[in-house]
Every structure is written in C-alpha cells, then in structure tokens.
C-alpha cells in the first residue's frame, strides 16, 4: 500500500511540475471592457488567448497584438479546392500585426486570428495563425463585446461563418 501511495504522489508531483498553468501563460490588466494582455515568453499564442477568453467567458470580441516569435504555423485557403495549406516557419520574426475576433461555435470559444510576420530580410509572411511561440514579448489588447456572436459551418464555402 505504501508503494502505491508513493507512486501516486510521484505521478501527481511530476504532472503538476510539467503542466503549464494558465496563470503562467499570461498577465493582464483590465480597463472597462478591454484587457491589456502580456503573453509570457515561450508560451504559445493561440493557447494563451484561448485560455484567457475562456477564463473570462468572452463570447464576442476583438484581438490585436504585436510581439516576436521564433516559430509560427500559418494557414492559407485555396478557394478553388476549398483546401487549407499549412506551413511552419522556424526563425525569429516580428509580429507586426495580429488581428482577430472572438465568437462561439457549438457552445465553445472560437478564436480566429490573422497575422503578419516580419523576417530579417524585411519580407513579410501573412495568413491565418494556427500556432506561434513567443520569443521575446507578446503584447495584446482584447476587447470584450456585450453579447454573443455565433458561427456555423457553411457547406458551400467550407468556412465557419458568422450566424446572425
């Protein structure tokens, strides 16, 4: 019995040590219906923003941001084939702009973010942001709207569109 207890305690300690709690993903300050959010270095942007809007139960709003990343996966959609093409870039890049919105789909928070990233050669990458890892700073403003905006899956376009 002592061995079983010891194994359970070791497993729990190991799990807690490796888990990234949401409080370590970001810090923030609230101003009315706006939040200034600092995503912690080495954290994943979409994970942190999703955690933030879920914890604050923001069902409609906007997201803007700047910062720096060393890895990002972007998505582009080919309208002719309705297929998505994902590509990962692993290099130091400046977030020159993040623009996105917050809504609901199937009673879950839906985060839709587009990004423009600057490279060392002063060219830019742009697309739908799937993931990105902060390497430096991640400074965001999230505005919460009073109410809910829902989405539905549109078969014709293959996109998740607003449902008004």
Protein Blocks (a to p, Z undefined) as FASTA:
>chain_A
ZZmmmmmmmmmmmmmmmpccfklmpccddehjaccddddehiafklmmmmmmmmnopabd
cdddedddfbdcdddddfklopacddddddddddfbdcdddddeehiacdddddddddfk
opacddddfbdcdehiacddddddeddddddddfklopacddZZ
